[in-house]
């Protein structure tokens, strides 16, 4: 039986919510950590499937965004990709491929009772885009997401503009015994306004990334424009994101004919940064405007 923990009901400005964590077994792959955050009262709209990016896990969404959504009646499910968070597969991290991550995302889709609105961050946004037209979804929200062509231009730009920081962040992060969040990575991925104590706490929860998956994310793959499938899409960028610049998120929005919004205060991880509540507000406003 999968392990499961329940967080007692909590109250908030709009209502209470519950958080449950379990490890879901699979016949064809490592068991995956699932974190569900649901309102105590009636649910509003489609469920949200939350896909984290590199170095992360489902815990990133449970910190602020999941509770924010649940207090407003919206249920969400976050999955930790294999080798991340509480999921199995850490010992085989260097063998993991981008296709493995896509299989993990599809597994999470199957856990939901209906087609979800998918929220993908960074590398998770690239995974979500590669599933457009292949997995049933009601809407798509891309948060500081890699563009449709992948990581190549993003990585090259970071290497040219901040070479010392880039080397520390990306070479150090893939070292098998190293902490995922080196000093360079912290500078690259969080805003200057985030208190140092919170940065250290988040850094301790992050993991090194699968080098094969990162390498494959540099190579363009098939991405169907959301416009062609009439899929409502929101692209959110962050003004202090030193990795995925505004020009990149604008290009992504153009490709999908999507609405574009910018978070003024946050860095590359807006669900953890000082702009966390602003992220929730913009996401909920878009969901309501689209009737999702």
C-alpha positions as CSV (number, residue, x, y, z in Angstrom):
1,X,0.0,0.0,0.0
2,X,1.3,3.5,-0.7
3,X,2.3,5.6,2.2
4,X,0.1,8.6,3.0
5,X,0.2,11.5,5.4
6,X,-2.5,14.0,6.0
7,X,-2.1,17.6,7.1
8,X,-5.0,18.7,9.4
9,X,-7.4,21.2,8.0
10,X,-6.2,24.8,8.0
11,X,-8.1,28.0,7.7
12,X,-7.4,31.0,5.5
13,X,-8.9,34.2,4.2
14,X,-11.3,32.4,2.0
15,X,-11.7,29.0,3.6
16,X,-9.9,25.9,5.0
17,X,-7.9,23.2,3.1
18,X,-6.2,19.9,3.5
19,X,-2.9,18.6,2.3
20,X,-2.2,14.9,1.7
21,X,1.1,13.3,0.6
22,X,1.5,9.8,-0.7
23,X,3.9,7.7,-2.7
24,X,2.0,6.1,-5.6
25,X,3.3,2.8,-6.8
26,X,3.6,1.9,-10.5
27,X,4.1,-1.3,-12.5
28,X,6.3,0.3,-15.1
29,X,8.5,2.8,-13.2
30,X,9.5,4.2,-9.9
31,X,6.9,5.2,-7.3
32,X,6.1,8.9,-7.4
33,X,5.4,11.3,-4.6
34,X,2.0,12.9,-5.0
35,X,0.9,16.0,-3.0
36,X,-2.7,17.0,-3.1
37,X,-4.1,20.2,-1.7
38,X,-7.9,20.4,-1.6
39,X,-10.5,22.8,-0.2
40,X,-12.6,21.8,2.8
41,X,-15.7,23.1,1.1
42,X,-17.1,22.9,-2.5
43,X,-14.6,22.7,-5.3
44,X,-14.5,25.3,-8.1
45,X,-13.5,24.5,-11.7
46,X,-11.1,21.9,-13.1
47,X,-8.4,20.4,-11.0
48,X,-4.9,21.7,-11.5
49,X,-1.9,19.5,-12.2
50,X,1.3,21.2,-11.1
51,X,4.6,20.2,-12.8
52,X,7.8,21.4,-11.2
53,X,11.1,22.2,-12.9
54,X,14.7,21.2,-12.6
55,X,16.1,20.7,-9.0
56,X,12.5,20.8,-7.6
57,X,9.7,18.7,-6.3
58,X,6.1,18.7,-5.4
59,X,6.9,20.5,-2.2
60,X,7.5,23.7,-4.1
61,X,3.8,24.0,-4.9
62,X,2.7,23.0,-1.4
63,X,4.6,25.9,0.1
64,X,2.3,28.7,-1.1
65,X,0.4,28.2,-4.3
66,X,-1.5,25.0,-3.5
67,X,-2.9,26.5,-0.3
68,X,-3.7,29.8,-2.0
69,X,-5.7,27.9,-4.7
70,X,-7.4,25.6,-2.2
71,X,-8.6,28.6,0.0
72,X,-10.4,29.7,-3.2
73,X,-12.0,26.4,-3.8
74,X,-9.5,25.0,-6.3
75,X,-8.0,21.5,-5.9
76,X,-4.5,20.8,-7.1
77,X,-2.3,17.7,-7.5
78,X,1.5,18.1,-7.6
79,X,3.9,15.3,-8.6
80,X,7.6,14.9,-7.8
81,X,9.3,13.6,-10.9
82,X,11.4,10.5,-10.5
83,X,14.6,11.2,-8.5
84,X,13.0,14.4,-7.0
85,X,11.3,15.1,-3.7
86,X,10.0,12.0,-2.1
87,X,9.8,9.9,-5.3
88,X,11.9,6.9,-6.0
89,X,14.8,6.9,-8.5
90,X,17.4,9.1,-6.9
91,X,20.0,6.4,-7.1
92,X,19.6,6.3,-10.9
93,X,19.5,10.0,-11.5
94,X,22.2,10.0,-14.1
95,X,20.3,7.6,-16.2
96,X,17.0,9.5,-16.3
97,X,15.8,10.9,-19.6
98,X,13.4,13.6,-20.7
99,X,11.0,10.8,-21.9
100,X,11.1,9.4,-18.4
101,X,9.8,12.7,-17.1
102,X,7.1,12.8,-19.7
103,X,6.0,9.3,-18.6
104,X,5.9,10.6,-15.0
105,X,3.7,13.5,-16.1
106,X,1.3,11.2,-18.0
107,X,1.0,9.0,-14.9
108,X,0.0,12.1,-12.9
109,X,-2.7,12.9,-15.5
110,X,-4.2,9.4,-15.0
111,X,-4.6,10.1,-11.2
112,X,-7.1,12.9,-11.9
113,X,-10.8,12.4,-12.3
114,X,-11.1,14.8,-15.2
115,X,-8.9,16.7,-17.6
116,X,-6.9,19.3,-15.6
117,X,-5.5,22.7,-16.1
118,X,-1.7,22.1,-16.3
119,X,0.6,24.5,-14.6
120,X,4.3,23.9,-15.6
121,X,7.3,25.7,-14.2
122,X,10.6,26.0,-16.1
123,X,11.5,22.5,-17.3
124,X,8.1,21.3,-16.2
125,X,6.7,23.9,-18.6
126,X,8.6,22.3,-21.4
127,X,7.1,18.9,-20.4
128,X,3.6,20.4,-20.4
129,X,4.2,21.9,-23.9
130,X,5.3,18.6,-25.3
131,X,2.1,17.1,-24.0
132,X,-0.2,19.6,-25.8
133,X,-2.4,17.6,-28.2
134,X,-1.2,14.3,-26.6
135,X,-2.8,14.5,-23.1
136,X,-6.2,15.8,-22.3
137,X,-6.1,19.2,-20.6
138,X,-8.5,22.0,-20.1
139,X,-5.9,24.8,-20.0
140,X,-2.2,25.5,-19.8
141,X,-0.3,27.9,-17.6
142,X,3.5,28.3,-18.2
143,X,5.4,29.8,-15.3
144,X,8.9,31.0,-16.1
145,X,8.8,28.2,-18.6
146,X,11.5,27.1,-21.0
147,X,10.4,28.0,-24.6
148,X,9.0,25.5,-27.1
149,X,12.5,24.9,-28.6
150,X,13.9,24.0,-25.2
151,X,16.9,25.1,-23.1
152,X,19.6,25.8,-25.7
153,X,19.1,29.5,-26.3
154,X,18.2,30.1,-22.6
155,X,21.4,28.3,-21.4
156,X,23.6,30.0,-24.0
157,X,22.4,33.4,-23.0
158,X,22.9,32.8,-19.3
159,X,26.4,31.5,-20.0
160,X,27.2,34.7,-22.0
161,X,25.7,37.2,-19.6
162,X,26.7,35.7,-16.3
163,X,29.5,33.1,-17.1
164,X,30.9,32.7,-13.6
165,X,27.5,32.3,-12.0
166,X,26.3,30.0,-14.9
167,X,29.3,27.7,-14.5
168,X,28.8,27.3,-10.7
169,X,25.0,26.8,-11.1
170,X,24.9,24.4,-14.0
171,X,28.1,22.4,-13.7
172,X,27.9,22.2,-9.9
173,X,24.2,21.3,-9.9
174,X,24.7,18.1,-11.9
175,X,27.6,16.8,-9.8
176,X,26.4,13.5,-8.2
177,X,27.4,14.3,-4.6
178,X,26.9,18.1,-4.7
179,X,24.1,20.2,-3.3
180,X,21.8,21.2,-6.1
181,X,21.7,24.8,-4.9
182,X,25.2,26.3,-5.1
183,X,25.9,30.0,-4.4
184,X,25.8,30.7,-8.2
185,X,22.4,28.9,-8.5
186,X,20.9,30.9,-5.7
187,X,22.0,34.1,-7.4
188,X,20.6,33.0,-10.7
189,X,17.3,31.5,-9.6
190,X,16.0,33.7,-6.7
191,X,15.2,37.4,-6.5
192,X,17.3,39.8,-4.4
193,X,14.3,40.4,-2.1
194,X,14.0,36.9,-0.8
195,X,15.3,36.6,2.7
196,X,18.5,34.6,3.0
197,X,17.0,32.2,5.6
198,X,14.3,31.2,3.1
199,X,16.8,30.8,0.3
200,X,18.9,28.4,2.5
201,X,15.8,26.4,3.5
202,X,14.7,26.0,-0.1
203,X,18.2,25.2,-1.2
204,X,18.4,22.4,1.3
205,X,15.3,20.8,-0.2
206,X,16.5,20.8,-3.8
207,X,18.3,18.0,-5.6
208,X,20.9,17.7,-8.3
209,X,19.3,17.3,-11.8
210,X,19.5,14.4,-14.2
211,X,22.3,15.4,-16.7
212,X,20.9,13.3,-19.6
213,X,17.4,15.0,-19.2
214,X,19.0,18.4,-19.1
215,X,21.1,17.6,-22.1
216,X,18.0,16.4,-24.1
217,X,16.1,19.5,-23.0
218,X,18.6,21.5,-25.2
219,X,17.4,19.7,-28.3
220,X,14.2,20.9,-30.0
221,X,11.4,18.5,-29.9
222,X,7.8,18.4,-31.2
223,X,5.6,21.0,-29.6
224,X,2.2,21.7,-31.0
225,X,1.0,25.3,-30.6
226,X,-1.8,25.5,-28.1
227,X,-3.6,27.9,-30.5
228,X,-4.1,25.0,-32.9
229,X,-5.9,22.9,-30.3
230,X,-7.9,25.9,-28.9
231,X,-6.3,25.4,-25.6
232,X,-6.5,28.5,-23.3
233,X,-3.0,29.3,-22.4
234,X,-1.3,31.8,-20.0
235,X,2.4,32.6,-20.0
236,X,3.8,34.1,-16.8
237,X,7.3,35.6,-16.6
238,X,9.2,37.2,-13.7
239,X,10.9,40.6,-13.9
240,X,13.9,39.4,-11.8
241,X,14.3,36.0,-13.6
242,X,17.9,35.9,-14.7
243,X,17.5,32.6,-16.5
244,X,14.3,32.9,-18.6
245,X,14.1,36.5,-19.7
246,X,11.1,38.5,-20.7
247,X,12.0,38.2,-24.4
248,X,11.8,34.4,-23.9
249,X,8.4,34.3,-22.3
250,X,7.1,36.8,-24.9
251,X,8.3,34.4,-27.6
252,X,6.6,31.5,-25.9
253,X,3.3,33.5,-25.6
254,X,3.5,34.4,-29.3
255,X,4.1,30.8,-30.3
256,X,0.9,29.7,-28.4
257,X,-1.1,32.8,-29.1
258,X,-1.3,33.1,-25.3
259,X,-2.0,35.8,-22.8
260,X,1.2,37.1,-21.2
261,X,1.7,38.4,-17.7
262,X,4.8,39.5,-15.7
263,X,5.4,39.1,-12.0
264,X,7.2,42.3,-10.9
265,X,9.1,41.1,-7.8
266,X,9.9,37.4,-8.3
267,X,12.9,35.5,-9.6
268,X,12.9,32.2,-11.5
269,X,11.0,30.4,-8.7
270,X,8.0,32.7,-8.2
271,X,6.0,30.0,-6.3
272,X,8.7,30.3,-3.6
273,X,9.8,33.9,-4.0
274,X,8.4,37.2,-2.7
275,X,5.9,37.2,-5.6
276,X,4.2,33.9,-4.6
277,X,0.8,35.5,-3.7
278,X,0.9,37.6,-6.9
279,X,1.4,34.4,-8.9
280,X,-1.7,32.9,-7.2
281,X,-3.8,36.1,-7.9
282,X,-2.8,36.2,-11.6
283,X,-3.5,32.5,-12.0
284,X,-6.9,32.6,-10.4
285,X,-7.9,35.7,-12.3
286,X,-7.0,34.0,-15.6
287,X,-8.8,30.8,-14.6
288,X,-11.9,32.8,-13.9
289,X,-11.7,34.8,-17.1
290,X,-11.5,31.6,-19.1
291,X,-14.3,29.8,-17.2
292,X,-11.9,27.1,-16.1
